[in-house]
């Protein structure tokens, strides 16, 4: 298998975020970020407008993100507190 040709790709935006986990909304131009080491909270970033669409507080040291399509929620694991936080994805 040959290596992909990445020469036609270019960076359109750089942000100084130290996100630990990323999750893309399945139908909307939203990128969700959680932070494990230096930051706290969950951030929804609109890829179309290149703006932060929403932010929510969380426990420290958030881990994995998952999307629940049935409930339209972003689920965030909190291993330190032993719980899962739920955020409205809309």
N, CA and C atoms as an extended XYZ file, in Angstrom:
270
Properties=species:S:1:pos:R:3:atomname:S:1:resname:S:1:resid:I:1 pbc="F F F"
N         0.846       -1.180        0.000 N   UNK     1
C         0.000        0.000        0.000 CA  UNK     1
C         0.890        1.242        0.000 C   UNK     1
N         0.612        2.177       -0.856 N   UNK     2
C         1.444        3.372       -0.975 CA  UNK     2
C         1.052        4.429        0.054 C   UNK     2
N         1.981        5.298        0.348 N   UNK     3
C         1.743        6.404        1.276 CA  UNK     3
C         0.817        7.427        0.619 C   UNK     3
N        -0.106        8.028        1.393 N   UNK     4
C        -0.984        9.049        0.811 CA  UNK     4
C        -0.208       10.317        0.483 C   UNK     4
N        -0.623       10.991       -0.563 N   UNK     5
C        -0.003       12.249       -0.968 CA  UNK     5
C        -0.669       13.391       -0.206 C   UNK     5
N         0.022       13.925        0.779 N   UNK     6
C        -0.536       14.991        1.609 CA  UNK     6
C        -0.162       16.381        1.114 C   UNK     6
N         0.520       16.470        0.009 N   UNK     7
C         0.985       17.770       -0.490 CA  UNK     7
C        -0.163       18.676       -0.926 C   UNK     7
N        -1.315       18.124       -1.227 N   UNK     8
C        -2.443       18.960       -1.667 CA  UNK     8
C        -3.273       19.490       -0.494 C   UNK     8
N        -2.941       19.075        0.713 N   UNK     9
C        -3.656       19.549        1.896 CA  UNK     9
C        -2.902       20.707        2.531 C   UNK     9
N        -3.632       21.579        3.197 N   UNK    10
C        -3.001       22.701        3.865 CA  UNK    10
C        -3.782       23.045        5.132 C   UNK    10
N        -3.145       23.724        6.033 N   UNK    11
C        -3.755       24.120        7.299 CA  UNK    11
C        -4.613       25.352        7.052 C   UNK    11
N        -5.872       25.308        7.480 N   UNK    12
C        -6.755       26.461        7.311 CA  UNK    12
C        -6.906       27.252        8.604 C   UNK    12
N        -6.588       26.624        9.731 N   UNK    13
C        -6.729       27.308       11.009 CA  UNK    13
C        -5.934       26.566       12.073 C   UNK    13
N        -5.243       27.302       12.913 N   UNK    14
C        -4.561       26.730       14.075 CA  UNK    14
C        -5.114       27.399       15.323 C   UNK    14
N        -5.418       26.591       16.327 N   UNK    15
C        -5.894       27.114       17.607 CA  UNK    15
C        -5.001       26.567       18.706 C   UNK    15
N        -4.752       27.364       19.702 N   UNK    16
C        -3.925       26.946       20.836 CA  UNK    16
C        -4.810       26.262       21.884 C   UNK    16
N        -5.299       25.093       21.558 N   UNK    17
C        -6.124       24.304       22.480 CA  UNK    17
C        -5.340       23.072       22.887 C   UNK    17
N        -5.470       22.671       24.116 N   UNK    18
C        -4.812       21.455       24.575 CA  UNK    18
C        -5.866       20.402       24.875 C   UNK    18
N        -6.658       20.109       23.876 N   UNK    19
C        -7.741       19.140       24.034 CA  UNK    19
C        -7.184       17.737       24.182 C   UNK    19
N        -7.777       16.992       25.094 N   UNK    20
C        -7.373       15.602       25.280 CA  UNK    20
C        -8.136       14.667       24.374 C   UNK    20
N        -9.392       14.990       24.090 N   UNK    21
C       -10.234       14.155       23.249 CA  UNK    21
C       -11.054       15.020       22.311 C   UNK    21
N       -11.295       14.504       21.122 N   UNK    22
C       -12.084       15.196       20.108 CA  UNK    22
C       -13.203       14.288       19.634 C   UNK    22
N       -14.342       14.890       19.296 N   UNK    23
C       -15.480       14.150       18.761 CA  UNK    23
C       -16.191       15.038       17.757 C   UNK    23
N       -16.463       14.514       16.571 N   UNK    24
C       -17.165       15.269       15.537 CA  UNK    24
C       -18.647       14.901       15.577 C   UNK    24
N       -19.509       15.912       15.538 N   UNK    25
C       -20.953       15.682       15.487 CA  UNK    25
C       -21.260       14.916       14.201 C   UNK    25
N       -22.141       13.921       14.251 N   UNK    26
C       -22.381       13.108       13.058 CA  UNK    26
C       -23.098       13.816       11.910 C   UNK    26
N       -23.819       14.911       12.178 N   UNK    27
C       -24.571       15.576       11.105 CA  UNK    27
C       -24.374       17.084       11.034 C   UNK    27
N       -23.730       17.666       12.025 N   UNK    28
C       -23.529       19.118       12.059 CA  UNK    28
C       -22.045       19.443       12.046 C   UNK    28
N       -21.675       20.658       11.630 N   UNK    29
C       -20.248       21.018       11.595 CA  UNK    29
C       -19.718       21.422       12.975 C   UNK    29
N       -19.850       20.503       13.939 N   UNK    30
C       -19.407       20.775       15.300 CA  UNK    30
C       -18.330       19.792       15.716 C   UNK    30
N       -17.341       20.314       16.404 N   UNK    31
C       -16.265       19.520       16.971 CA  UNK    31
C       -16.309       19.717       18.478 C   UNK    31
N       -16.445       18.628       19.216 N   UNK    32
C       -16.472       18.696       20.676 CA  UNK    32
C       -15.093       18.361       21.200 C   UNK    32
N       -14.649       19.101       22.229 N   UNK    33
C       -13.334       18.892       22.828 CA  UNK    33
C       -13.481       18.760       24.335 C   UNK    33
N       -12.747       17.816       24.911 N   UNK    34
C       -12.634       17.733       26.367 CA  UNK    34
C       -11.156       17.820       26.718 C   UNK    34
N       -10.888       18.134       27.960 N   UNK    35
C        -9.521       18.414       28.384 CA  UNK    35
C        -9.152       17.523       29.559 C   UNK    35
N        -7.974       16.912       29.483 N   UNK    36
C        -7.566       15.970       30.518 CA  UNK    36
C        -6.553       16.563       31.488 C   UNK    36
N        -5.585       17.302       30.988 N   UNK    37
C        -4.491       17.749       31.846 CA  UNK    37
C        -4.621       19.183       32.331 C   UNK    37
N        -4.592       20.133       31.442 N   UNK    38
C        -4.444       21.528       31.858 CA  UNK    38
C        -5.750       22.305       31.921 C   UNK    38
N        -6.748       21.875       31.217 N   UNK    39
C        -7.999       22.623       31.194 CA  UNK    39
C        -9.142       21.820       31.759 C   UNK    39
N       -10.270       22.460       31.865 N   UNK    40
C       -11.488       21.798       32.308 CA  UNK    40
C       -12.607       22.219       31.387 C   UNK    40
N       -13.607       21.390       31.301 N   UNK    41
C       -14.789       21.736       30.534 CA  UNK    41
C       -14.892       20.988       29.227 C   UNK    41
N       -16.040       21.179       28.599 N   UNK    42
C       -16.293       20.657       27.261 CA  UNK    42
C       -16.567       21.859       26.376 C   UNK    42
N       -15.975       21.856       25.196 N   UNK    43
C       -16.143       22.959       24.249 CA  UNK    43
C       -16.733       22.405       22.961 C   UNK    43
N       -17.748       23.099       22.444 N   UNK    44
C       -18.289       22.791       21.121 CA  UNK    44
C       -17.782       23.871       20.180 C   UNK    44
N       -17.040       23.444       19.171 N   UNK    45
C       -16.434       24.378       18.220 CA  UNK    45
C       -17.124       24.211       16.873 C   UNK    45
N       -17.641       25.307       16.323 N   UNK    46
C       -18.328       25.275       15.034 CA  UNK    46
C       -17.279       25.350       13.922 C   UNK    46
N       -17.174       24.280       13.147 N   UNK    47
C       -16.173       24.213       12.088 CA  UNK    47
C       -16.504       25.126       10.912 C   UNK    47
N       -17.776       25.451       10.714 N   UNK    48
C       -18.181       26.317        9.599 CA  UNK    48
C       -17.862       27.783        9.888 C   UNK    48
N       -18.162       28.230       11.109 N   UNK    49
C       -17.935       29.633       11.466 CA  UNK    49
C       -16.572       29.854       12.127 C   UNK    49
N       -15.925       28.752       12.524 N   UNK    50
C       -14.638       28.801       13.229 CA  UNK    50
C       -14.722       29.581       14.535 C   UNK    50
N       -15.828       29.360       15.228 N   UNK    51
C       -16.076       30.014       16.512 CA  UNK    51
C       -16.479       28.971       17.549 C   UNK    51
N       -16.230       29.272       18.802 N   UNK    52
C       -16.722       28.409       19.878 CA  UNK    52
C       -18.230       28.620       19.972 C   UNK    52
N       -18.980       27.539       19.831 N   UNK    53
C       -20.443       27.600       19.836 CA  UNK    53
C       -21.008       27.473       21.246 C   UNK    53
N       -20.339       26.699       22.100 N   UNK    54
C       -20.826       26.504       23.466 CA  UNK    54
C       -19.699       25.949       24.326 C   UNK    54
N       -19.830       26.176       25.625 N   UNK    55
C       -18.886       25.638       26.595 CA  UNK    55
C       -19.661       25.164       27.798 C   UNK    55
N       -19.181       24.114       28.438 N   UNK    56
C       -19.827       23.624       29.640 CA  UNK    56
C       -18.800       23.206       30.669 C   UNK    56
N       -19.118       23.394       31.946 N   UNK    57
C       -18.190       23.009       33.010 CA  UNK    57
C       -18.189       21.489       33.205 C   UNK    57
N       -17.052       20.965       33.640 N   UNK    58
C       -16.933       19.537       33.913 CA  UNK    58
C       -16.079       19.326       35.152 C   UNK    58
N       -15.935       18.067       35.497 N   UNK    59
C       -14.989       17.687       36.541 CA  UNK    59
C       -13.575       17.842       35.981 C   UNK    59
N       -12.596       17.672       36.820 N   UNK    60
C       -11.214       17.670       36.343 CA  UNK    60
C       -10.918       16.348       35.653 C   UNK    60
N        -9.982       16.371       34.734 N   UNK    61
C        -9.457       15.182       34.059 CA  UNK    61
C       -10.523       14.364       33.347 C   UNK    61
N       -11.170       15.001       32.414 N   UNK    62
C       -12.169       14.316       31.596 CA  UNK    62
C       -11.491       13.325       30.671 C   UNK    62
N       -12.187       12.262       30.373 N   UNK    63
C       -11.616       11.237       29.505 CA  UNK    63
C       -12.419       11.159       28.213 C   UNK    63
N       -12.842       10.038       27.798 N   UNK    64
C       -13.451        9.807       26.491 CA  UNK    64
C       -14.738       10.600       26.258 C   UNK    64
N       -15.001       10.825       24.966 N   UNK    65
C       -16.245       11.445       24.512 CA  UNK    65
C       -16.993       10.436       23.649 C   UNK    65
N       -18.324       10.469       23.719 N   UNK    66
C       -19.151        9.627       22.853 CA  UNK    66
C       -20.395       10.426       22.496 C   UNK    66
N       -21.008       10.061       21.375 N   UNK    67
C       -22.218       10.748       20.922 CA  UNK    67
C       -23.386        9.784       20.993 C   UNK    67
N       -24.448       10.181       21.688 N   UNK    68
C       -25.677        9.388       21.781 CA  UNK    68
C       -26.672        9.979       20.791 C   UNK    68
N       -26.822        9.326       19.642 N   UNK    69
C       -27.717        9.847       18.596 CA  UNK    69
C       -29.169        9.869       19.040 C   UNK    69
N       -29.600        8.864       19.770 N   UNK    70
C       -31.003        8.777       20.187 CA  UNK    70
C       -31.398        9.952       21.080 C   UNK    70
N       -30.507       10.349       21.958 N   UNK    71
C       -30.800       11.452       22.882 CA  UNK    71
C       -30.203       12.771       22.418 C   UNK    71
N       -29.406       12.749       21.350 N   UNK    72
C       -28.678       13.919       20.861 CA  UNK    72
C       -27.865       14.556       21.988 C   UNK    72
N       -27.033       13.713       22.600 N   UNK    73
C       -26.206       14.159       23.719 CA  UNK    73
C       -24.745       13.758       23.504 C   UNK    73
N       -23.872       14.582       24.048 N   UNK    74
C       -22.456       14.246       24.117 CA  UNK    74
C       -22.212       13.686       25.511 C   UNK    74
N       -21.626       12.509       25.574 N   UNK    75
C       -21.337       11.849       26.848 CA  UNK    75
C       -19.846       11.981       27.128 C   UNK    75
N       -19.523       12.369       28.354 N   UNK    76
C       -18.128       12.595       28.731 CA  UNK    76
C       -17.824       11.778       29.982 C   UNK    76
N       -16.804       10.942       29.885 N   UNK    77
C       -16.414       10.114       31.026 CA  UNK    77
C       -15.583       10.919       32.014 C   UNK    77
N       -15.934       10.778       33.288 N   UNK    78
C       -15.199       11.426       34.371 CA  UNK    78
C       -14.629       10.331       35.269 C   UNK    78
N       -13.420        9.847       34.962 N   UNK    79
C       -12.874        8.731       35.737 CA  UNK    79
C       -12.554        9.084       37.190 C   UNK    79
N       -12.197       10.317       37.455 N   UNK    80
C       -11.862       10.713       38.826 CA  UNK    80
C       -13.096       10.638       39.727 C   UNK    80
N       -14.235       11.087       39.199 N   UNK    81
C       -15.479       11.082       39.972 CA  UNK    81
C       -16.299        9.810       39.756 C   UNK    81
N       -15.906        8.985       38.776 N   UNK    82
C       -16.611        7.740       38.512 CA  UNK    82
C       -18.019        7.953       37.976 C   UNK    82
N       -18.151        8.877       37.022 N   UNK    83
C       -19.470        9.150       36.466 CA  UNK    83
C       -19.362        9.568       35.007 C   UNK    83
N       -20.510        9.619       34.360 N   UNK    84
C       -20.595       10.077       32.973 CA  UNK    84
C       -21.457       11.331       32.939 C   UNK    84
N       -20.910       12.396       32.361 N   UNK    85
C       -21.638       13.658       32.233 CA  UNK    85
C       -22.337       13.687       30.889 C   UNK    85
N       -23.535       14.264       30.856 N   UNK    86
C       -24.317       14.346       29.621 CA  UNK    86
C       -24.534       15.802       29.260 C   UNK    86
N       -24.263       16.135       27.984 N   UNK    87
C       -24.441       17.494       27.470 CA  UNK    87
C       -25.336       17.453       26.243 C   UNK    87
N       -26.255       18.416       26.159 N   UNK    88
C       -27.122       18.534       25.001 CA  UNK    88
C       -26.263       18.862       23.786 C   UNK    88
N       -26.379       18.082       22.735 N   UNK    89
C       -25.553       18.286       21.544 CA  UNK    89
C       -26.132       19.323       20.603 C   UNK    89
N       -27.332       19.787       20.846 N   UNK    90
C       -27.966       20.789       19.988 CA  UNK    90
C       -27.862       22.102       20.637 C   UNK    90
